[in-house]
Amino acid sequence: MPIMLYGLDVCCLRKAEVNSLDFVINRFYMKLFRTNNMNTTKDCQAYLNLNLPSELLVKRYDKFLSKLSAINNIYNAAF
């Protein structure tokens, strides 16, 4: 997952692109747990505390913005 999401936290992705990333992970879990039922897949993800890329990207983007803001504050305080 880290390799798939590398650098995407600074990109402006469309909803369709984020849905495509979620689809890849959902299909992986379906094959891993040998099921075609999306509810079973969602239950397994929740039980194992596995997040979809759409959820992870929001967290990573917020973290990126807070670091960027901190850098800007330090830069502005210096000048």
N, CA, C and O atoms as a Tinker XYZ file with bonds, in Angstrom:
   316  protein
     1  N      0.819000   -1.193000    0.000000    73     2
     2  CA     0.000000    0.000000    0.000000    64     1     3
     3  C      0.866000    1.261000    0.000000    63     2     4     5
     4  O      0.543000    2.199000   -0.730000    81     3
     5  N      1.955000    1.335000    0.784000    73     3     6
     6  CA     2.764000    2.553000    0.752000    64     5     7
     7  C      3.335000    2.856000   -0.634000    63     6     8     9
     8  O      3.435000    4.017000   -1.029000    81     7
     9  N      3.703000    1.823000   -1.358000    73     7    10
    10  CA     4.254000    2.040000   -2.699000    64     9    11
    11  C      3.177000    2.568000   -3.635000    63    10    12    13
    12  O      3.444000    3.439000   -4.463000    81    11
    13  N      1.969000    2.049000   -3.509000    73    11    14
    14  CA     0.876000    2.489000   -4.370000    64    13    15
    15  C      0.500000    3.948000   -4.086000    63    14    16    17
    16  O      0.123000    4.683000   -4.999000    81    15
    17  N      0.603000    4.360000   -2.833000    73    15    18
    18  CA     0.183000    5.705000   -2.449000    64    17    19
    19  C      1.322000    6.719000   -2.453000    63    18    20    21
    20  O      1.097000    7.900000   -2.190000    81    19
    21  N      2.539000    6.275000   -2.749000    73    19    22
    22  CA     3.700000    7.161000   -2.675000    64    21    23
    23  C      3.514000    8.384000   -3.570000    63    22    24    25
    24  O      3.316000    8.254000   -4.778000    81    23
    25  N      3.579000    9.549000   -2.978000    73    23    26
    26  CA     3.501000   10.796000   -3.717000    64    25    27
    27  C      2.100000   11.258000   -4.061000    63    26    28    29
    28  O      1.925000   12.376000   -4.546000    81    27
    29  N      1.095000   10.423000   -3.822000    73    27    30
    30  CA    -0.269000   10.806000   -4.186000    64    29    31
    31  C     -0.874000   11.801000   -3.207000    63    30    32    33
    32  O     -1.888000   12.427000   -3.514000    81    31
    33  N     -0.268000   11.955000   -2.034000    73    31    34
    34  CA    -0.811000   12.885000   -1.059000    64    33    35
    35  C     -0.632000   14.332000   -1.484000    63    34    36    37
    36  O     -1.295000   15.214000   -0.939000    81    35
    37  N      0.240000   14.597000   -2.435000    73    35    38
    38  CA     0.430000   15.962000   -2.925000    64    37    39
    39  C     -0.252000   16.188000   -4.271000    63    38    40    41
    40  O     -0.201000   17.292000   -4.814000    81    39
    41  N     -0.886000   15.156000   -4.810000    73    39    42
    42  CA    -1.568000   15.271000   -6.100000    64    41    43
    43  C     -3.048000   15.556000   -5.881000    63    42    44    45
    44  O     -3.640000   15.168000   -4.874000    81    43
    45  N     -3.610000   16.230000   -6.837000    73    43    46
    46  CA    -5.043000   16.512000   -6.815000    64    45    47
    47  C     -5.729000   15.447000   -7.680000    63    46    48    49
    48  O     -5.786000   15.564000   -8.904000    81    47
    49  N     -6.243000   14.414000   -7.021000    73    47    50
    50  CA    -6.861000   13.308000   -7.735000    64    49    51
    51  C     -8.358000   13.531000   -7.885000    63    50    52    53
    52  O     -9.016000   14.075000   -6.998000    81    51
    53  N     -8.878000   13.101000   -9.018000    73    51    54
    54  CA   -10.323000   13.137000   -9.228000    64    53    55
    55  C    -10.963000   11.969000   -8.482000    63    54    56    57
    56  O    -10.295000   10.995000   -8.134000    81    55
    57  N    -12.252000   12.085000   -8.247000    73    55    58
    58  CA   -12.991000   11.043000   -7.535000    64    57    59
    59  C    -12.884000    9.699000   -8.259000    63    58    60    61
    60  O    -12.777000    8.656000   -7.614000    81    59
    61  N    -12.912000    9.716000   -9.574000    73    59    62
    62  CA   -12.814000    8.479000  -10.353000    64    61    63
    63  C    -11.462000    7.798000  -10.156000    63    62    64    65
    64  O    -11.380000    6.570000  -10.123000    81    63
    65  N    -10.417000    8.587000  -10.027000    73    63    66
    66  CA    -9.085000    8.014000   -9.817000    64    65    67
    67  C     -8.959000    7.393000   -8.424000    63    66    68    69
    68  O     -8.350000    6.336000   -8.260000    81    67
    69  N     -9.530000    8.047000   -7.443000    73    67    70
    70  CA    -9.515000    7.495000   -6.081000    64    69    71
    71  C    -10.358000    6.225000   -6.028000    63    70    72    73
    72  O     -9.981000    5.254000   -5.372000    81    71
    73  N    -11.495000    6.229000   -6.717000    73    71    74
    74  CA   -12.339000    5.032000   -6.767000    64    73    75
    75  C    -11.608000    3.872000   -7.438000    63    74    76    77
    76  O    -11.797000    2.718000   -7.054000    81    75
    77  N    -10.782000    4.165000   -8.428000    73    75    78
    78  CA    -9.999000    3.120000   -9.086000    64    77    79
    79  C     -9.004000    2.491000   -8.124000    63    78    80    81
    80  O     -8.805000    1.276000   -8.141000    81    79
    81  N     -8.377000    3.307000   -7.287000    73    79    82
    82  CA    -7.458000    2.777000   -6.279000    64    81    83
    83  C     -8.208000    1.907000   -5.267000    63    82    84    85
    84  O     -7.720000    0.847000   -4.876000    81    83
    85  N     -9.382000    2.352000   -4.850000    73    83    86
    86  CA   -10.195000    1.553000   -3.930000    64    85    87
    87  C    -10.603000    0.233000   -4.569000    63    86    88    89
    88  O    -10.610000   -0.805000   -3.907000    81    87
    89  N    -10.943000    0.269000   -5.851000    73    87    90
    90  CA   -11.354000   -0.939000   -6.564000    64    89    91
    91  C    -10.235000   -1.974000   -6.563000    63    90    92    93
    92  O    -10.488000   -3.161000   -6.352000    81    91
    93  N     -9.011000   -1.539000   -6.796000    73    91    94
    94  CA    -7.870000   -2.462000   -6.813000    64    93    95
    95  C     -7.740000   -3.163000   -5.460000    63    94    96    97
    96  O     -7.560000   -4.379000   -5.398000    81    95
    97  N     -7.830000   -2.400000   -4.399000    73    95    98
    98  CA    -7.683000   -2.974000   -3.060000    64    97    99
    99  C     -8.864000   -3.882000   -2.726000    63    98   100   101
   100  O     -8.674000   -4.955000   -2.153000    81    99
   101  N    -10.075000   -3.465000   -3.077000    73    99   102
   102  CA   -11.245000   -4.310000   -2.815000    64   101   103
   103  C    -11.149000   -5.637000   -3.551000    63   102   104   105
   104  O    -11.470000   -6.684000   -2.989000    81   103
   105  N    -10.712000   -5.602000   -4.801000    73   103   106
   106  CA   -10.566000   -6.853000   -5.562000    64   105   107
   107  C     -9.470000   -7.730000   -4.965000    63   106   108   109
   108  O     -9.590000   -8.955000   -4.943000    81   107
   109  N     -8.404000   -7.102000   -4.482000    73   107   110
   110  CA    -7.341000   -7.862000   -3.822000    64   109   111
   111  C     -7.890000   -8.600000   -2.605000    63   110   112   113
   112  O     -7.612000   -9.783000   -2.413000    81   111
   113  N     -8.676000   -7.893000   -1.778000    73   111   114
   114  CA    -9.249000   -8.517000   -0.593000    64   113   115
   115  C    -10.244000   -9.605000   -0.968000    63   114   116   117
   116  O    -10.325000  -10.629000   -0.290000    81   115
   117  N    -11.000000   -9.399000   -2.036000    73   115   118
   118  CA   -11.938000  -10.427000   -2.478000    64   117   119
   119  C    -11.202000  -11.709000   -2.866000    63   118   120   121
   120  O    -11.641000  -12.812000   -2.541000    81   119
   121  N    -10.093000  -11.552000   -3.555000    73   119   122
   122  CA    -9.303000  -12.736000   -3.929000    64   121   123
   123  C     -8.624000  -13.348000   -2.709000    63   122   124   125
   124  O     -8.547000  -14.571000   -2.588000    81   123
   125  N     -8.138000  -12.510000   -1.813000    73   123   126
   126  CA    -7.455000  -12.986000   -0.624000    64   125   127
   127  C     -8.389000  -13.792000    0.272000    63   126   128   129
   128  O     -8.008000  -14.849000    0.776000    81   127
   129  N     -9.609000  -13.297000    0.474000    73   127   130
   130  CA   -10.569000  -13.966000    1.340000    64   129   131
   131  C    -11.504000  -14.901000    0.576000    63   130   132   133
   132  O    -12.420000  -15.479000    1.161000    81   131
   133  N    -11.278000  -15.047000   -0.712000    73   131   134
   134  CA   -12.046000  -15.949000   -1.580000    64   133   135
   135  C    -13.550000  -15.729000   -1.452000    63   134   136   137
   136  O    -14.311000  -16.638000   -1.121000    81   135
   137  N    -13.942000  -14.505000   -1.723000    73   135   138
   138  CA   -15.356000  -14.156000   -1.676000    64   137   139
   139  C    -15.672000  -13.148000   -2.770000    63   138   140   141
   140  O    -14.801000  -12.400000   -3.214000    81   139
   141  N    -16.918000  -13.137000   -3.194000    73   139   142
   142  CA   -17.398000  -12.129000   -4.127000    64   141   143
   143  C    -18.373000  -11.177000   -3.456000    63   142   144   145
   144  O    -18.905000  -10.267000   -4.092000    81   143
   145  N    -18.600000  -11.390000   -2.174000    73   143   146
   146  CA   -19.534000  -10.580000   -1.419000    64   145   147
   147  C    -18.811000   -9.355000   -0.868000    63   146   148   149
   148  O    -17.860000   -9.480000   -0.097000    81   147
   149  N    -19.266000   -8.177000   -1.268000    73   147   150
   150  CA   -18.623000   -6.939000   -0.841000    64   149   151
   151  C    -18.801000   -6.713000    0.655000    63   150   152   153
   152  O    -17.918000   -6.150000    1.301000    81   151
   153  N    -19.922000   -7.140000    1.213000    73   151   154
   154  CA   -20.140000   -6.975000    2.652000    64   153   155
   155  C    -19.146000   -7.800000    3.459000    63   154   156   157
   156  O    -18.653000   -7.341000    4.490000    81   155
   157  N    -18.852000   -8.997000    3.006000    73   155   158
   158  CA   -17.859000   -9.832000    3.680000    64   157   159
   159  C    -16.486000   -9.179000    3.608000    63   158   160   161
   160  O    -15.734000   -9.175000    4.582000    81   159
   161  N    -16.175000   -8.635000    2.454000    73   159   162
   162  CA   -14.901000   -7.951000    2.280000    64   161   163
   163  C    -14.794000   -6.749000    3.206000    63   162   164   165
   164  O    -13.765000   -6.549000    3.851000    81   163
   165  N    -15.848000   -5.953000    3.275000    73   163   166
   166  CA   -15.858000   -4.779000    4.167000    64   165   167
   167  C    -15.719000   -5.203000    5.633000    63   166   168   169
   168  O    -15.023000   -4.547000    6.408000    81   167
   169  N    -16.386000   -6.305000    6.007000    73   167   170
   170  CA   -16.281000   -6.793000    7.385000    64   169   171
   171  C    -14.853000   -7.231000    7.701000    63   170   172   173
   172  O    -14.341000   -6.949000    8.785000    81   171
   173  N    -14.213000   -7.915000    6.764000    73   171   174
   174  CA   -12.823000   -8.343000    6.965000    64   173   175
   175  C    -11.888000   -7.135000    7.074000    63   174   176   177
   176  O    -10.973000   -7.127000    7.897000    81   175
   177  N    -12.118000   -6.130000    6.251000    73   175   178
   178  CA   -11.296000   -4.918000    6.312000    64   177   179
   179  C    -11.466000   -4.223000    7.654000    63   178   180   181
   180  O    -10.493000   -3.752000    8.242000    81   179
   181  N    -12.699000   -4.158000    8.137000    73   179   182
   182  CA   -12.958000   -3.501000    9.419000    64   181   183
   183  C    -12.352000   -4.303000   10.568000    63   182   184   185
   184  O    -11.763000   -3.730000   11.484000    81   183
   185  N    -12.495000   -5.611000   10.520000    73   183   186
   186  CA   -11.971000   -6.470000   11.581000    64   185   187
   187  C    -10.447000   -6.392000   11.657000    63   186   188   189
   188  O     -9.872000   -6.388000   12.746000    81   187
   189  N     -9.804000   -6.332000   10.502000    73   187   190
   190  CA    -8.333000   -6.280000   10.447000    64   189   191
   191  C     -7.799000   -4.855000   10.482000    63   190   192   193
   192  O     -6.587000   -4.644000   10.444000    81   191
   193  N     -8.703000   -3.869000   10.554000    73   191   194
   194  CA    -8.328000   -2.453000   10.594000    64   193   195
   195  C     -7.509000   -2.051000    9.367000    63   194   196   197
   196  O     -6.480000   -1.383000    9.475000    81   195
   197  N     -7.991000   -2.473000    8.205000    73   195   198
   198  CA    -7.343000   -2.147000    6.932000    64   197   199
   199  C     -8.132000   -1.030000    6.266000    63   198   200   201
   200  O     -9.333000   -1.168000    6.034000    81   199
   201  N     -7.469000    0.065000    5.962000    73   199   202
   202  CA    -8.131000    1.215000    5.351000    64   201   203
   203  C     -7.985000    1.189000    3.840000    63   202   204   205
   204  O     -7.004000    0.677000    3.300000    81   203
   205  N     -8.978000    1.752000    3.174000    73   203   206
   206  CA    -8.932000    1.901000    1.722000    64   205   207
   207  C     -8.062000    3.105000    1.371000    63   206   208   209
   208  O     -7.865000    3.993000    2.200000    81   207
   209  N     -7.545000    3.136000    0.151000    73   207   210
   210  CA    -6.734000    4.285000   -0.268000    64   209   211
   211  C     -7.455000    5.618000   -0.130000    63   210   212   213
   212  O     -6.824000    6.627000    0.187000    81   211
   213  N     -8.771000    5.643000   -0.364000    73   211   214
   214  CA    -9.508000    6.907000   -0.235000    64   213   215
   215  C     -9.418000    7.448000    1.184000    63   214   216   217
   216  O     -9.315000    8.660000    1.373000    81   215
   217  N     -9.456000    6.582000    2.174000    73   215   218
   218  CA    -9.341000    7.003000    3.571000    64   217   219
   219  C     -7.911000    7.407000    3.906000    63   218   220   221
   220  O     -7.681000    8.401000    4.594000    81   219
   221  N     -6.962000    6.633000    3.416000    73   219   222
   222  CA    -5.557000    6.916000    3.699000    64   221   223
   223  C     -5.092000    8.205000    3.038000    63   222   224   225
   224  O     -4.301000    8.953000    3.615000    81   223
   225  N     -5.578000    8.465000    1.834000    73   223   226
   226  CA    -5.162000    9.674000    1.123000    64   225   227
   227  C     -5.617000   10.939000    1.839000    63   226   228   229
   228  O     -4.902000   11.941000    1.846000    81   227
   229  N     -6.792000   10.899000    2.434000    73   227   230
   230  CA    -7.277000   12.061000    3.182000    64   229   231
   231  C     -6.360000   12.328000    4.368000    63   230   232   233
   232  O     -5.975000   13.471000    4.616000    81   231
   233  N     -6.011000   11.275000    5.099000    73   231   234
   234  CA    -5.119000   11.421000    6.249000    64   233   235
   235  C     -3.739000   11.917000    5.817000    63   234   236   237
   236  O     -3.160000   12.800000    6.450000    81   235
   237  N     -3.225000   11.343000    4.743000    73   235   238
   238  CA    -1.893000   11.735000    4.267000    64   237   239
   239  C     -1.889000   13.167000    3.747000    63   238   240   241
   240  O     -0.916000   13.895000    3.944000    81   239
   241  N     -2.971000   13.580000    3.084000    73   239   242
   242  CA    -3.070000   14.942000    2.569000    64   241   243
   243  C     -3.121000   15.946000    3.717000    63   242   244   245
   244  O     -2.471000   16.991000    3.667000    81   243
   245  N     -3.895000   15.625000    4.748000    73   243   246
   246  CA    -3.964000   16.507000    5.918000    64   245   247
   247  C     -2.605000   16.622000    6.603000    63   246   248   249
   248  O     -2.208000   17.705000    7.035000    81   247
   249  N     -1.905000   15.514000    6.697000    73   247   250
   250  CA    -0.570000   15.522000    7.299000    64   249   251
   251  C      0.390000   16.361000    6.460000    63   250   252   253
   252  O      1.196000   17.118000    7.001000    81   251
   253  N      0.301000   16.225000    5.144000    73   251   254
   254  CA     1.142000   17.016000    4.246000    64   253   255
   255  C      0.873000   18.504000    4.419000    63   254   256   257
   256  O      1.807000   19.303000    4.500000    81   255
   257  N     -0.405000   18.878000    4.477000    73   255   258
   258  CA    -0.755000   20.292000    4.635000    64   257   259
   259  C     -0.287000   20.855000    5.973000    63   258   260   261
   260  O      0.154000   22.002000    6.042000    81   259
   261  N     -0.380000   20.064000    7.028000    73   259   262
   262  CA     0.070000   20.565000    8.332000    64   261   263
   263  C      1.585000   20.752000    8.341000    63   262   264   265
   264  O      2.077000   21.721000    8.918000    81   263
   265  N      2.332000   19.845000    7.714000    73   263   266
   266  CA     3.783000   20.010000    7.625000    64   265   267
   267  C      4.134000   21.220000    6.764000    63   266   268   269
   268  O      5.050000   21.971000    7.096000    81   267
   269  N      3.421000   21.409000    5.674000    73   267   270
   270  CA     3.661000   22.546000    4.804000    64   269   271
   271  C      3.364000   23.850000    5.535000    63   270   272   273
   272  O      4.102000   24.825000    5.401000    81   271
   273  N      2.297000   23.863000    6.297000    73   271   274
   274  CA     1.949000   25.042000    7.077000    64   273   275
   275  C      3.017000   25.347000    8.122000    63   274   276   277
   276  O      3.355000   26.509000    8.346000    81   275
   277  N      3.544000   24.318000    8.755000    73   275   278
   278  CA     4.596000   24.506000    9.757000    64   277   279
   279  C      5.851000   25.079000    9.115000    63   278   280   281
   280  O      6.501000   25.957000    9.683000    81   279
   281  N      6.185000   24.587000    7.944000    73   279   282
   282  CA     7.358000   25.098000    7.231000    64   281   283
   283  C      7.140000   26.563000    6.853000    63   282   284   285
   284  O      8.043000   27.386000    7.007000    81   283
   285  N      5.952000   26.887000    6.362000    73   283   286
   286  CA     5.638000   28.274000    6.006000    64   285   287
   287  C      5.703000   29.193000    7.225000    63   286   288   289
   288  O      6.184000   30.322000    7.127000    81   287
   289  N      5.223000   28.714000    8.367000    73   287   290
   290  CA     5.261000   29.522000    9.596000    64   289   291
   291  C      6.695000   29.783000   10.028000    63   290   292   293
   292  O      7.019000   30.889000   10.461000    81   291
   293  N      7.549000   28.788000    9.918000    73   291   294
   294  CA     8.947000   28.956000   10.275000    64   293   295
   295  C      9.620000   29.917000    9.303000    63   294   296   297
   296  O     10.401000   30.777000    9.710000    81   295
   297  N      9.312000   29.764000    8.013000    73   295   298
   298  CA     9.900000   30.634000    6.995000    64   297   299
   299  C      9.449000   32.078000    7.194000    63   298   300   301
   300  O     10.263000   32.998000    7.121000    81   299
   301  N      8.149000   32.282000    7.447000    73   299   302
   302  CA     7.623000   33.636000    7.645000    64   301   303
   303  C      8.158000   34.273000    8.921000    63   302   304   305
   304  O      8.356000   35.488000    8.958000    81   303
   305  N      8.394000   33.495000    9.956000    73   303   306
   306  CA     8.926000   34.027000   11.213000    64   305   307
   307  C     10.376000   34.439000   11.055000    63   306   308   309
   308  O     10.837000   35.359000   11.731000    81   307
   309  N     11.097000   33.774000   10.174000    73   307   310
   310  CA    12.506000   34.080000    9.958000    64   309   311
   311  C     12.697000   35.392000    9.177000    63   310   312   313
   312  O     13.724000   36.059000    9.304000    81   311
   313  N     11.693000   35.743000    8.371000    73   311   314
   314  CA    11.823000   36.947000    7.545000    64   313   315
   315  C     10.843000   37.943000    7.992000    63   314   316
   316  O     10.776000   39.037000    7.434000    81   315
